[in-house]
Amino acid sequence: MDEIVLGDVTITRITEYFGSVEMSPDVFFPDSPAEAWHEHEHWLAPDFLDPASNVCVSAIQTWLLRSAGATILVDTGVGNHKERPYSPVWSHLNTGFLDELGRAGVRPQDVDLVINTHLHVDHVGWNTRLDDRTWVPTFPNATYLMPRLDFDFWNPANGHQPNLGRGNQNVFEDSVAPVHEAGRTLLWEDSYRIDANLTLDLAPGHTPGSSVLTLESGTDRALFVGDLLHTALQFVEPDTNSCFCEDPVLARATRRRLLTRAAEENALVLPAHLGGHGGAEVVREGDRFAIKQWAPFARLRAE
């Protein structure tokens, strides 16, 4: 089991997918300098970049936390059997995600809290499962914590025109609304204290309601930052945004703010999609950052 302990919190890495996302660096990160990928290729490959195919490598994973007696999932990946016409790489998957969760000793009914850091296609998929022809909450006893700003932004009834375009089509309908209609959601604003170890705060830019989960337990610190970083290159090129950021200027400012905090507090930064060791501690180097050391998870490798 890929597991570490920080203070009183146990963190287990549950992987749904690891490999190519079928996007080249210039498409995925259009404002990134091409020379940066070449300069850092020696350590980006193979965990974050496949130079031979010129595609980015990404993980879809869930952070399983056990804190203050509760079983908590941070983000729920893509999910099975979802119709994703404008995100074909995530369409109609049939993965063994729940089996992976079971190997970590967790059944769906054991989950107390689900945290969606934001409501993109690859963060809410396992919120629901298909029961005959009906989408039902996968974790029937859990409270699903969703940022209200994202809930309102992605609700098709509100008519927003996101930068992601149709890439999030069907997501609200099959992975968010069924949970809300079942009375399982808690829509939070500004910040939300989960327990003595864990706090949610808004970290907008990538989406209006993007959030960061802070772990503070004893002397240990960690930041679960969702899509604040999609690739490890953003540790050393913090002004680089993905093509999916709704507010690029705010996304850059938020990323710099949280990386500065991580460096000052010696906090482990755990994004949603990093392969390799899954995250890192960082140090400040002028107006940039450098990787101090990788997270102590076993190295996730592409097949």
C-alpha positions in Angstrom: 0.0 0.0 0.0 1.3 3.5 -1.0 0.9 5.2 2.4 2.6 7.8 4.6 1.7 9.3 8.0 1.8 13.0 8.8 1.1 13.7 12.4 -2.1 12.0 13.3 -3.2 11.7 9.7 -2.6 8.6 7.4 -2.5 9.4 3.7 -2.9 6.6 1.1 -2.5 7.1 -2.6 -5.3 5.5 -4.7 -4.5 5.5 -8.5 -7.2 5.3 -11.1 -5.0 6.0 -14.2 -1.4 6.9 -15.1 -0.2 7.6 -18.5 -0.5 9.9 -21.5 -3.3 12.5 -21.5 -2.9 12.8 -25.3 -1.8 16.4 -25.1 1.5 17.9 -26.0 3.1 20.5 -23.7 2.4 23.4 -26.0 -1.3 22.5 -26.1 -1.7 21.6 -22.4 0.4 24.5 -21.2 0.2 27.1 -24.0 2.0 29.9 -22.1 4.9 27.7 -21.1 8.3 28.4 -22.8 9.3 25.5 -25.0 12.9 25.8 -23.8 11.8 25.1 -20.2 10.6 21.7 -21.2 13.9 21.0 -22.9 15.9 22.4 -20.0 14.1 20.3 -17.4 13.5 17.2 -19.6 16.2 15.2 -17.7 14.0 15.1 -14.6 10.6 15.6 -16.1 10.9 12.4 -18.1 9.5 9.8 -17.8 7.2 10.6 -14.8 5.7 13.9 -16.2 6.7 13.9 -19.9 7.2 11.4 -22.7 9.8 13.2 -24.9 9.6 10.5 -27.7 5.9 11.1 -28.2 5.9 14.7 -27.0 3.0 14.2 -24.7 2.4 15.0 -21.1 2.1 12.2 -18.6 -0.5 12.5 -15.8 -2.0 10.5 -13.0 -5.6 10.4 -12.0 -5.6 9.6 -8.3 -7.5 10.1 -5.1 -5.9 10.9 -1.7 -7.4 8.7 1.0 -7.1 10.3 4.4 -7.8 8.8 7.8 -8.1 11.7 10.3 -9.8 12.1 13.7 -11.6 8.7 13.2 -13.0 9.7 9.7 -12.3 8.2 6.3 -12.0 10.9 3.7 -11.4 11.0 0.0 -9.9 14.0 -1.7 -11.1 14.1 -5.3 -12.7 11.1 -7.0 -11.2 10.9 -10.5 -13.0 10.2 -13.7 -15.3 7.3 -12.9 -16.7 4.4 -14.9 -19.2 4.4 -17.8 -19.4 8.2 -18.1 -20.4 9.7 -21.4 -17.7 12.3 -22.2 -18.0 13.3 -25.9 -15.6 16.1 -25.7 -13.1 14.4 -23.4 -12.7 11.0 -25.2 -9.7 9.9 -23.1 -12.1 9.8 -20.1 -15.2 8.4 -21.9 -16.7 5.1 -20.9 -13.8 3.9 -18.7 -14.1 0.6 -16.8 -11.3 0.8 -14.2 -10.8 -1.1 -11.0 -10.8 2.0 -8.9 -13.1 0.6 -6.2 -11.0 -2.5 -6.0 -7.9 -0.3 -5.4 -9.9 1.4 -2.6 -10.8 -2.0 -1.2 -7.2 -3.1 -1.1 -6.6 -0.1 1.1 -9.3 -1.5 3.4 -12.1 0.9 2.5 -15.6 -0.1 1.2 -17.8 2.6 -0.4 -20.1 2.6 2.7 -17.1 3.3 4.9 -16.4 6.7 3.5 -17.4 9.6 5.8 -16.4 12.6 3.7 -15.7 13.2 0.0 -13.8 16.4 -0.9 -14.0 17.7 -4.4 -11.3 20.4 -4.7 -13.2 21.6 -7.8 -15.8 20.3 -10.1 -13.9 19.3 -13.3 -14.4 16.1 -15.1 -11.4 14.3 -13.6 -12.2 15.2 -10.0 -15.8 14.2 -9.5 -16.3 11.0 -11.6 -16.5 8.5 -8.8 -18.9 10.7 -6.9 -21.5 8.5 -8.6 -21.9 5.0 -10.0 -24.3 3.6 -12.5 -27.1 1.6 -10.8 -29.0 0.0 -13.7 -29.8 3.3 -15.6 -29.6 5.7 -12.7 -26.6 7.6 -11.3 -26.4 7.2 -7.5 -23.9 8.3 -4.9 -21.0 5.8 -4.9 -20.3 6.5 -1.2 -23.8 6.4 0.3 -23.0 7.4 3.8 -20.6 10.2 2.9 -21.0 14.0 3.0 -19.7 15.5 -0.2 -17.9 18.8 0.4 -18.2 21.0 -2.7 -17.2 24.7 -3.1 -20.4 26.6 -3.7 -18.7 28.9 -6.2 -17.9 25.9 -8.4 -21.3 24.3 -7.9 -23.0 27.5 -9.2 -20.4 28.0 -12.0 -20.8 24.5 -13.4 -24.5 24.2 -13.1 -25.8 24.4 -16.7 -28.9 26.2 -15.5 -26.8 29.3 -14.8 -25.5 29.6 -18.4 -21.8 30.2 -17.8 -19.4 29.9 -20.7 -16.3 28.2 -19.2 -12.9 28.3 -20.7 -13.1 24.4 -20.7 -15.9 24.7 -23.2 -17.7 21.5 -23.7 -14.9 19.4 -22.0 -17.1 19.3 -18.9 -20.2 18.3 -20.7 -22.5 15.9 -18.8 -20.3 16.2 -15.6 -22.7 18.2 -13.5 -25.7 16.1 -14.6 -24.1 12.7 -13.9 -21.6 13.3 -11.1 -22.7 16.3 -9.2 -26.5 16.8 -9.4 -27.3 13.2 -8.3 -25.4 13.6 -5.1 -27.0 16.9 -4.4 -30.5 15.6 -5.1 -29.7 12.7 -2.7 -29.1 15.3 0.0 -25.4 14.3 0.4 -23.7 17.6 -0.4 -22.4 20.4 1.8 -21.8 23.5 -0.2 -19.2 25.5 1.6 -18.0 29.1 1.2 -14.7 30.9 2.0 -13.3 28.2 4.3 -14.4 25.1 6.1 -12.9 23.4 9.2 -13.2 19.6 8.9 -11.4 18.6 12.1 -8.4 19.6 14.2 -6.1 18.5 11.4 -7.8 19.6 8.2 -9.1 22.8 6.7 -10.5 23.8 3.3 -9.9 27.2 1.8 -10.7 28.8 -1.5 -7.7 29.0 -4.0 -9.4 30.4 -7.1 -8.1 30.9 -10.6 -8.1 27.4 -12.1 -11.9 27.5 -11.5 -13.8 30.1 -9.5 -14.2 27.7 -6.5 -10.9 25.8 -6.7 -9.8 25.0 -3.2 -6.8 23.8 -1.2 -7.0 21.3 1.7 -4.5 22.1 4.5 -3.2 19.4 6.8 -1.6 20.6 10.0 -0.9 17.9 12.6 1.9 18.2 15.1 4.9 19.6 13.2 3.8 18.2 9.9 2.2 20.2 7.1 0.8 19.3 3.7 -1.2 21.2 1.1 -3.6 19.2 -1.2 -3.8 21.7 -4.1 -5.9 20.0 -6.7 -5.1 21.5 -10.1 -3.0 24.4 -8.8 -0.3 22.3 -10.5 -1.0 19.9 -13.4 2.7 19.1 -14.0 5.9 19.2 -11.9 7.3 21.9 -14.3 5.0 24.4 -12.5 7.1 24.0 -9.4 10.0 25.7 -11.2 7.9 27.7 -13.7 5.2 29.0 -11.4 3.7 31.4 -14.0 2.8 28.6 -16.3 -0.9 27.8 -16.5 -2.7 25.0 -18.1 -5.1 25.6 -20.9 -8.0 24.9 -18.5 -7.5 27.8 -16.1 -10.6 30.0 -16.0 -8.8 33.1 -14.7 -5.1 32.8 -15.8 -4.0 35.9 -13.9 -5.6 34.8 -10.6 -4.3 31.2 -11.1 -0.7 32.5 -11.3 -1.2 34.6 -8.2 -2.8 31.8 -6.3 -0.1 29.3 -7.3 2.7 31.7 -6.2 1.0 32.4 -2.9 0.6 28.8 -2.0 4.0 27.7 -3.1 5.5 30.6 -1.0 3.5 29.3 1.9 4.6 25.7 1.3 8.3 26.9 1.2 7.9 29.0 4.4 6.1 26.2 6.3 8.0 23.3 4.9 4.7 21.8 3.7 4.4 18.9 1.4 2.6 19.9 -1.8 0.3 17.2 -3.2 -1.3 18.1 -6.5 -4.0 15.9 -8.0 -2.2 14.6 -11.1 1.5 14.1 -10.5 3.0 10.7 -11.3 6.4 9.8 -9.9 6.3 10.4 -6.1 3.1 12.4 -6.3 4.3 15.6 -4.7 7.2 17.5 -3.3 8.6 19.9 -0.7 9.8 23.2 -2.2 12.2 26.0 -1.4 12.3 29.6 -2.7 14.9 30.6 -5.2 14.5 34.2 -6.0 11.1 34.7 -7.8 10.9 30.9 -8.5 10.9 27.7 -6.6 12.9 24.5 -6.6 12.2 21.0 -5.5 13.7 20.3 -2.1 12.7 16.7 -2.0 10.0 14.5 -3.5 7.2 13.1 -1.4 7.9 9.8 0.3 5.4 7.8 -1.7 6.6 5.0 -3.8 7.3 6.1 -7.4 4.4 5.6 -9.7 5.6 4.5 -13.1 3.9 4.4 -16.5 3.6 1.0 -18.1 
